[in-house]
Structure formats: C-alpha cells, structure tokens
Amino acid sequence: MHKKIYKKAQKIIPNGSMLFSKKPELYLPGGWPTYFSKCKDLYVWNLNNKKLTDFYFGVGQNILGYTNKEVDKKVIKSCKQGNMSSLNCVEEIKLAEKLIELHPWAHMVKFARSGGEISSIAIRIARAASGNDRVAICGYHGWHDWYLAANLQNRQNLDKHILKGLNPHGVSKSLKDTIYPFLYNDFEQLKKIVNKYKVGTIMMEVRRDQEPKNNFLNKVRKLCDKKNIILIFDECTSGFRQTLGGLHKFYKVNPDMAVFGKALGNGYAITALIGKKEIMKEAQKTFISSTFWTERIGYVAGLASLSEMKKTQSWKIITKNGSYIKKLWQQIANNNNLKINIGGLDALPIFNFDNKNLEYKTLIIQEMLKKNYLVSNVIFLSILHNKKFIDKYISNLDKVFKIIKKCEEGESLKKYLKHKVCFSPFDRLN
C-alpha cells in the first residue's frame, strides 16, 4: 500500500515528502513503510496496521517517547480552551522564562516552529547586531537561502557538512561570498577565514560525531571575543540530549546566541532562539513576525516537555542507554569479525561499515523489518529505549551481522538483498 501512495505523492508533492530525511529511498527503496497510522511509546503502526518497534526514532523529536501521556494531556487541555485568538498566549512568556532559567547567560528569547526558520532568525538578528553580512559556518543549519548561498561559489562547499550535493538553484546570486564553511576541530582553517573575510558571525553545531579536540570550542569562543564576532550555537539536534538544555552546558562554553528545536516539544512544533540582550534587542529594529508563531500548542508542549525531562532526568537515561548500545554494537561486530566505526553522542549513537556501508545498511533495514523493527544505522534515543528493549534489538541485529559476515567471507550479497541499495546524502558527520 505504501508504494502506491508514495507514487501518488511524487506526482502532487515535489520530492514526494515535506522532509528530505523521510524519503523512503534513504532507507529501503520499495520496502520502507513510508506512512504511519498511529504511534505510541516505542511503537509505530503502518497503514496495514502492522506494529513496528522503532529503533530509529527519526529525526530526534521524541525524547520522551511517542504520545507522552503528560505532554499530550496538557496539549489536549489547551486545545479545548482554544489554540489561537486575537490575543497572545501567556505560555510563550513562561517558556521564555524557563529557557533563560536553564541558560543564565541568555536574557531574551524568540520563538518559531521549525529549525530552518529559527536559524534564519538567528542570522538576521546577528547580521543586524554586527552590521556585517559575512558568516562562517560549521554543520547543517537548514534549507534557507542564507545557508545554501555557501554553494553559490562552489557547489561542493557544503559537502562535508552533513548533506552532500545541495543545489543552490533559486538562491539569489547576490548572496555569493557571504557564507564560509569550516571543518569541525580545524581551528587554523577558521582563523584563516576570519582574517581573510572579516566575518561578523560564526554559526556552528556544538558537536556531532567528533568530540572537540585541543580545546576547540574554547578557542572559538576566545577568537570571537577578540574579533568582536557573534557566536551562535545551533543546538537543534544536540539540545536536551546530554544536559537539560544545550550541549554547550556540558562543555562549559557559552555562545552569544543558541537555537533549539526537535526535542523541545516532544513532537509538537516549537523552536527557540535564546541570546544576550545587547544582540537580541536588534530584533526590534528589523521585521521578524509570523501568525503561527503565536499559536499556543507549541508553547504548552515545550513547557510540558521540559517539566517531564526534568522529572525523569531524561538526558541521563538516554546517555546511559546510548553508551550501552555502543558497547553492544562493538561486541556483536567483534563476535562476527566485522569492522565498524561507532560515533555520535551517546544519546544519538551511529555506526558505519568501512566496506559496502550503504549495501549493508540496506540489508540491516530489510532484515530487521522482517522482525517488525524500524531501524537505520543511527538511533535518536528516547527514555523508553530501556535495557530490555535494547537487548532484544541487539539479539536480532546480531543475526543480520552474521549474514554480513558471510558476505564478507565471499557469499554474494545479492543472495540476501531483495531491494535496491538505499541512497545516502551523508558524506560525513561534521
């Protein structure tokens, strides 16, 4: 059923999906259950009402599990009282206060509903505050023109920043020479960019796959202070996974601004930009406004999610269980004489094969679906991914690793792989 519906989607929806990361070609072409009917806790039901245990949890928005009871209860109550009116909802002030409480270096907050737009708001305000259009970036920051402008000069400029081959088609050529990518942990490269192009803003992810080396984050902070550069940390992915708040709290390096998304609303749309008053007040001198940034559901969900995270200490649970998964991945790889590379935050673990990575990833997805698992080679952990579920997942994955071992020893992969090999936009993780 899902193949028929997806074919229809491709005819009336450009690219077939609103989110690139949910395209079935990235997982199991022709075999991925593209659409869901319902979800609860760790489970997703496809359109045939088949129950699947989700050990992917793409793309990281449900740290508390699907349809968390406490969050949903507050959201439903809010819906019954009305979601929008001619007046503002007080919850936006309460959520702003809570985020400032969690990040005392920040003084003001702006909200939106998606990661790409909150990153664009951050860049607009930073440019207004610095009086400088030039931005150095590291990592993935969304689909908006300001970011894709990095590829106007060279179509490969963003290839080493999560998504490879991003086409700046439709992006104004007037934005050329405004965005300058640098590689994570390459402080010398960043210094050269700063000195050559006199950038006014640095926007970067705190961390993805690599740990910061040689005091990298502190060096970036000191460079920004010395050169009067605004430092923005993009925490849309990393936020609330290793601390109650930004990952920068773990590394004890404060930015001038930080953006949050994904996990903040546990599946409900809410994103936030926090920052220092002297920078954020520049938002009052430019025009940044949108009707649906005033709807109440996102704020209610954000407040409820933060409350549940604090109560359960969710970041500790997912970090501990992610570390356990990494250990077991390595164990079953060793038992089958397979070489895998394991990385990512403990709460967001990922593995890759040195050899035939996409082919083996496709095989794993195919075989685990037979066992009613949704998987990839990365897991956005929730607090419900406990030891009992992890052990069962690993037991099933070990059986697939045994097939991969046979292929490495000479058996034909075609004997086992019944679908086309999945596509991959990923070149590296930072």
Secondary structure, DSSP 8 states (H G I E B T S, - for coil): -HHHHHHHHHHHSGGGSSSGGG-GGGT-TTTS---EEEEEBTEEEETT--EEEESS-TTS--TT-BT-HHHHHHHHHHHHT-S--SS--THHHHHHHHHHHH-TT--EEEEESSHHHHHHHHHHHHHHHHT---EEEES---SSHHHHTHHHH-TTTTTTSSB-S---TTS-GGGTTSEEE--TT-HHHHHHHHHHH--SEEEEES-SSS---TTHHHHHHHHHHHHT-EEEEEETTTTTTSSSS-THHHHT---SEEEE-GGGGTTS--EEEEE-HHHHGGGGGS----GGGG-SHHHHHHHHHHHHHHHHTHHHHHHHHHHHHHHHHHHHHHHTT--EEEES-TTS-EEEESSSHHHHHHHHHHHHHHTTEE--SB----TT--HHHHHHHHHHHHHHHHHHHHHHTT--GGGT--S------BS---
